[in-house]
Amino acid sequence: MDSTQELDAMRAVASALDAVAADARVRIVAWAAARYAVGGAVAGRVAAMRDQSDVATAHAAATALLGTHHRTFAEFFSAVGPQKESEKALVAGYWVQKYRGVRTLDAGAVNRELKHLGHPVRNITAAFDDLQLHKPALAVQTSKGGPTRQARNRYAITAAGEKAVLEMFAARAERKE
């Protein structure tokens, strides 16, 4: 199979999966993985990519493993399943940074995304502080909006933070298999 045939097959699969609901996608991809005996290979590939620095490739593989494209933050948040407040801030920050294309995050805007889902973080600054204290740092503060503790801080999710989100994403997907 040459690369053109492979791309054509990927387009056909993407087109077919885009036409059905998210829960149906999961069943279809699970069936296809079993039918063509590639489920273990996909999971193994995601695990191997977790150790690589190519976060974009790992994200694509994790998305393929779960069998769905997350068109909304709510779908993505549910798929990753963060538990701790700092994890919620990380996942929301990742979504805003990756899917909205912003370079730096306003902590208040990140928490508003979480509030819309019914998962607000009590103290978003403290959550981002926890992310910064993690070794390696999962987020970094890029600027402070004023001299007070209540100032609007701006953050960026680091490559280590992106990797952490992808690991949560892949781990949750593997548990669902």
VMD Tcl script that draws the C-alpha trace (Angstrom):
set ca {
  {0.00 0.00 0.00}
  {1.50 3.33 -0.98}
  {1.09 6.55 1.00}
  {-1.69 7.82 -1.28}
  {-3.77 4.70 -0.65}
  {-3.15 5.02 3.07}
  {-4.24 8.67 3.09}
  {-7.34 7.81 1.04}
  {-8.22 5.08 3.55}
  {-7.74 7.52 6.45}
  {-9.97 10.08 4.73}
  {-12.67 7.46 4.19}
  {-12.51 6.37 7.84}
  {-12.58 9.99 9.06}
  {-15.53 10.80 6.81}
  {-17.46 7.76 8.02}
  {-16.72 8.45 11.70}
  {-17.57 12.15 11.38}
  {-21.05 11.13 10.24}
  {-21.95 9.22 13.44}
  {-22.38 10.10 17.12}
  {-19.43 9.93 19.52}
  {-20.64 6.79 21.29}
  {-21.08 5.04 17.94}
  {-17.54 6.05 16.96}
  {-16.16 4.29 20.02}
  {-18.04 1.09 19.14}
  {-16.99 1.28 15.48}
  {-13.31 1.85 16.24}
  {-13.34 -0.90 18.87}
  {-14.93 -3.27 16.35}
  {-12.41 -2.31 13.66}
  {-9.48 -2.74 16.05}
  {-10.74 -6.22 16.97}
  {-11.66 -7.17 13.39}
  {-8.23 -6.25 12.05}
  {-6.35 -7.31 15.22}
  {-4.69 -3.92 15.75}
  {-6.09 -2.87 19.15}
  {-2.95 -3.90 21.02}
  {-0.75 -2.26 18.40}
  {-2.57 1.06 18.74}
  {-2.37 0.97 22.54}
  {1.32 0.02 22.33}
  {2.00 2.83 19.91}
  {0.36 5.38 22.22}
  {2.38 4.07 25.15}
  {5.61 4.36 23.15}
  {4.75 7.88 22.04}
  {4.23 8.96 25.65}
  {7.99 8.62 26.04}
  {8.70 10.77 22.99}
  {8.75 14.53 22.92}
  {6.51 14.72 19.84}
  {3.35 15.82 21.64}
  {1.37 16.44 18.43}
  {1.90 12.84 17.28}
  {0.98 11.50 20.70}
  {-2.20 13.60 20.69}
  {-3.21 12.20 17.31}
  {-2.58 8.66 18.50}
  {-4.49 9.20 21.75}
  {-7.42 10.61 19.77}
  {-7.33 7.60 17.46}
  {-7.22 5.23 20.43}
  {-10.31 6.79 21.96}
  {-12.02 6.72 18.57}
  {-13.46 10.21 18.51}
  {-12.67 13.81 17.73}
  {-13.73 16.05 20.57}
  {-15.52 18.96 19.00}
  {-16.41 20.55 22.30}
  {-14.56 21.19 25.52}
  {-17.24 19.21 27.37}
  {-16.53 16.08 25.29}
  {-12.79 16.49 25.75}
  {-13.05 17.11 29.50}
  {-15.25 14.03 29.90}
  {-12.84 11.90 27.86}
  {-9.81 12.95 29.93}
  {-11.63 12.79 33.27}
  {-9.49 15.02 35.49}
  {-10.11 14.60 39.21}
  {-7.98 17.11 41.13}
  {-8.52 20.84 40.80}
  {-5.04 21.31 39.35}
  {-5.78 18.60 36.76}
  {-9.01 20.38 35.82}
  {-7.08 23.64 35.34}
  {-4.47 21.79 33.27}
  {-7.04 20.13 31.01}
  {-8.99 23.37 30.53}
  {-5.77 25.31 29.90}
  {-4.62 22.70 27.40}
  {-7.95 22.89 25.55}
  {-7.94 26.69 25.38}
  {-4.30 26.80 24.31}
  {-4.50 24.01 21.71}
  {-7.99 24.31 20.30}
  {-8.53 28.03 20.56}
  {-4.97 28.78 19.48}
  {-4.09 31.20 22.27}
  {-0.48 31.45 23.39}
  {-1.12 32.56 26.96}
  {-4.06 31.76 29.19}
  {-6.08 34.08 31.37}
  {-6.69 32.10 34.57}
  {-10.17 33.61 34.95}
  {-11.14 32.60 31.42}
  {-9.92 29.06 32.05}
  {-12.05 28.85 35.19}
  {-15.09 30.22 33.31}
  {-14.76 27.28 30.89}
  {-14.82 24.95 33.88}
  {-17.78 26.78 35.46}
  {-19.80 26.29 32.26}
  {-19.33 22.53 32.71}
  {-20.22 22.63 36.39}
  {-16.62 21.94 37.47}
  {-15.31 25.27 38.75}
  {-12.00 25.40 40.57}
  {-12.31 27.10 43.97}
  {-8.98 28.93 43.58}
  {-7.70 28.90 40.01}
  {-4.49 30.72 40.96}
  {-3.69 28.04 43.54}
  {-4.40 25.34 40.95}
  {-1.96 26.96 38.52}
  {0.55 27.37 41.37}
  {0.36 23.58 41.89}
  {1.00 23.05 38.18}
  {4.04 25.32 38.34}
  {5.45 23.49 41.39}
  {5.25 20.12 39.66}
  {8.63 18.81 38.42}
  {8.86 19.36 35.53}
  {6.49 22.34 35.55}
  {3.16 21.61 33.84}
  {2.41 25.32 33.45}
  {4.36 28.55 33.72}
  {3.23 32.04 34.60}
  {3.91 34.36 31.67}
  {2.76 37.63 33.22}
  {1.06 39.16 36.22}
  {-1.66 41.72 35.67}
  {-0.95 43.82 38.74}
  {0.69 43.98 42.15}
  {-2.09 42.35 44.18}
  {-2.78 38.67 44.80}
  {-6.08 39.09 42.89}
  {-4.32 40.34 39.73}
  {-5.16 38.61 36.44}
  {-2.26 36.22 35.90}
  {-1.48 34.71 32.53}
  {-0.10 31.22 32.06}
  {1.05 28.82 29.39}
  {0.84 25.04 29.45}
  {4.31 23.56 28.98}
  {5.29 20.57 26.84}
  {5.37 18.55 30.08}
  {1.82 19.76 30.79}
  {0.66 18.72 27.33}
  {2.25 15.32 27.84}
  {0.49 14.96 31.21}
  {-2.91 15.69 29.61}
  {-2.22 13.15 26.87}
  {-1.23 10.55 29.45}
  {-4.50 11.10 31.34}
  {-6.36 10.92 28.02}
  {-4.67 7.69 26.90}
  {-4.94 6.05 30.34}
  {-8.68 6.72 30.47}
  {-9.11 5.42 26.91}
  {-7.18 2.23 27.76}
  {-9.43 1.64 30.80}
  {-12.49 1.85 28.55}
  {-11.19 -0.86 26.16}
}
mol new
graphics top color blue
foreach p $ca { graphics top sphere $p radius 0.5 }
foreach p [lrange $ca 0 end-1] q [lrange $ca 1 end] { graphics top cylinder $p $q radius 0.2 }
display resetview
